[in-house]
């Protein structure tokens, strides 16, 4: 068995794994998986407020200057517009922990992120009720594989069979900038912040976690892939004196064994490559295979 790769039995374990990952970072417990959990299907947006800050992402990006390298070039004409997002405060007894949840391709108004939050609250109310959640919503973009129809997306996908062919790096960059804008605007304590995402959101979670000068406590990737594999080391490797900066960040990649879009062997290959890049401490990288799960949160 490849180090860092282990198997778990169901979609329920995926959600439980995400919850337990937060437990580990909050209370220094070992990872463990609990019995069943189903996502709730009702609308969770009631009583929340979608916020859009008028300041440009470029303005707030400079406050913590994570833009060394890849974010400093290739901007489109004109200023970037801020992302819309919803901030859901702690239900009770806030503890200054935050979970930034990034939705997947085609998720209208980030509805899956709201359902995932509700599932976590149901699973472990004592753990998640004191935690605030921030849920950004991506713009609608023409997506080549659909074919060219606008739908909520963090970046374009040109070819399912060769996901790395002509990757939409420009939208990846610009949306990382916009996510950094939200983090800076809200003045999140990154040592108490978990960045989690599904599908495209998993890719953005990884890129955001690598970009930040002050790395988050944890990154959780649900059914994602390793972006720009031939460029990551050159973009995100740090001088020897800074290699320990991500030593506290834990990354957990969870993936369905029956994923038709990003097949399991492809995901495992991406994880092994991430291990070899040494962008995170090897003992902080985890991969869980979820049997009988495809690419959907159901």
N, C-alpha and C positions, 0 to 999 in steps of 0.2 A: 504494500500500500504506500502511495506517495505521502511523505511527511506533510502534515497539515490538511490532508483530505480525509474526511470520514463521512459515513452515510447516516441519514435519519429518515424516518418512515413516511412522512406525509406533509401536505401543505400546512396543516396545523403546527407541525414542528417548525416550519419556516417562521411563522409568526412568533411562536414560543422562543425560537432561537434569537430573534431580534429582541424580544423582551428580556431574555436572560443575558444577552450581550450588554444591555443597559445595566442589568443588575451587577454584572462583573465590574463595570466601570464605576458604578455608584458605590458599591459596598465591598468590592474586592472579593467576590465570591467566585467559585468555579462555575463554568458553563454547565447547565443542566437543562433537560427538556421535560416538559410537563404534559399531562393528557390533553384531551381535545379542546378545540376552539374553532368556532365558525365566525367569519366576518359578518357583521350586521349589515342589513341592506337599506336602512332608512337614511334619510338626508340629515347630515350633521352640520349643515351650514347655518342653521337657525341661531340667531343671537350672536353671530360673529360678524366682524367687520372687515371687508376687503380694503386694504390700505395701499396707496400708491404715493411714494414720496416724490415731491417735485424736483428735488435735486438730482442731477445726473449721476449715473454710476461712476463716471470718471472722477467727479468731485470727491465722493466719499472713498473711492478706491485709494486715492493718494494718502489718506489718513493713516493706513497701516502698511502701505506700499508693498503689497504682495506681487506687484506687477513686474518684478525682475524677470526678464526673459520673454516667455511666449505671449504675455498679454500686452506687451508694449507696441505691437505692430498689427497691421492688417485690420484697421477699423473701417467700417462702411462710412459713406458720406454722411455727415451730420452727427449730432450727439445721440448716444444710446438712451432710449426711454427706460425708466425704471420698470421692473416687474411688478405686477400686482401680487399681493400675498395676503394671507390671513394669519393673524396672531391670536392663538387661543391660550389665554392665561391658565395658570394652574387652577385646578378645581378647588383645592384647599391646601393650606400649609405649604406655600411655595418654597422650594429649596434651591432656586437659582439654576436648576438644570433645564436645558432646552433640547428638544428634538426638532431638527430641520428635516421635513419630509418632502421628497421630490418625486413627483408622479411620473408615469410612463407615457409612451407615445399614444396620442389619441384620447387621453383621459380628460374629458370635458370638465372644466372648473376644478380640476384636481380632486374629483369625487372619491377616487380610490384611496387617496391619502387620508381623507376624513374618515373613511370606513376603517382603515388600518389603525388610526388613532383610537377609534372607539373599541376596536378589538383588543388593543393593548390595555385600555382602561378596564375592560371587562376581565381580562386575564389576571392582571395584578393591580388592582386599584391603589393599594398602599404604595406601590412603587411609582405609578404613572400619574396619579392625581396631583402630586406636588410638582409635576414637571409641566412646563409650558411647551407648546408646539407652534412651529412656524411653518406654514404651508404655502409656498409660492405656486403660481400658475404660469406655465409657459405660454407664449404667443402661438397663434395658429400660423403654421408654415405650410407651403406646398411640399408634400412628401412624395418623392419620386416613386417609391414602391406602391403607391396607392391610387392611381398613378397621377401624381402631381396635385392631388386634391388637398386643400388646406385642412389641417387638423392640429390640435395642440401638440407641439413637439419642441424639444430642446435643440434638435438639429435634424437635418435631412438624412435619410437613409436611401442610398442609391441602388443597392443590390443586396438582397437577403443572402444569396449564396456566397458573396464575397464582401463581407461587411466592411472590410478595410479598404476596399477600392474607392478611391476618390472620397475619402471621409470629409464630412462637412466641418472642418476644423474651425472655420470662421464663426459659425453659430455656436460651436462649443466654447470658443474663447469669449465671445460676447456675452453669452449667458453665464459663464463663470464670473465675469466682471459684474454682472447684474446681481448675482447671488452674493458676491462679496459686498456689494452695495447694501444689501439687506442686513448682512451680518454687522457691518460697521454702523449702519443707521440705528439698529437696535442695541448696539454696544454689547453684543453677546459675549459672555465669558467662554471662550473656546475650550478652556480646560474642563468645562462642564457642559459641553455641547456635543451631541451625537448627530451626525449627518447620515441620513438613510434614504435610499431610493430604490425604485422598482424599474427594471428595463432601462430605458434611456435615463431615467432618474438615477439608476445605479451607476451608470457611466459618469454622470455629472457629479455624483457624490464623491467618486474617486478623484476626478479632476479637481474638484473644489478642495478636497482634503489635502491634495498634493500642492495646490497653489498657495494656500494660506501660509504666511510666515509663522503665525502661531497656530499649530495644527490642532484639530479637534480631539476630543477624548476618544472618539470612535467613529468609524465609517462602516455602514452596513449596506452591502450590495445584494439586492434581491433580483436574480435572473438578469444579470447584466453581461457585459463583455469588456475586455481590456481594449481601450481605445489607443490609437496611434502607437502600436507596439514597438515600431522601429524608431520612434522619436522620444519616448518617455524618458529614457535614461539621460539623453542630452538635455532635455528640458528641465527635469526635476531633480537630477542628482545634485548634491550640495558639496561644498568643500569639506575636506576631512574634519575640520574643526566644527562643522555644523551637522555632522552625520547623526548625532544623537538627538536632534531637535524633534524627531517624530518618535522617540523611544517610548513615549507614553500612549501613542495612538494605537488602538486595536482595530484591525480590519477583519470583518467577517463576511465572506461571500457565500450566499446560499443559492442553490440552483436546482431546478427541476430536472429529473432524469429523462423526462419525455418532452423537453422543450423543443418545439419544431423550428423556432427562429434562431436561437443560439444553442445549438446542440451541446449536450453535456461534454463530449470530448473536446469540443472547441472551447468551452468555458474552462475546463480543467487545464487545457494547454495555456490559456491566458493566465490562469492563476499561477501555474508553474513559472511562467515567464515573469510574472510580477514578483515571485519569490526570488528569482535570479537577479532581478534588477536591484534588489536590496534598498528599495526606497522606504521600506518599513522594516523594523527589526523582525527577523524570521519567526521568533517565538510569539509575535503579536499578529500573525497572519493565520486565518482559519478558513477552511472551505468545507461546506456541508452539502452533500448530495441528497436531494429530497426525492424519494421514490414515488412513482405514480403521480407526478406533478408535471404539468406542461408549462405554459408561459403565462398563465392567468392567475390573478387573485380572485378566487370564487367563494 
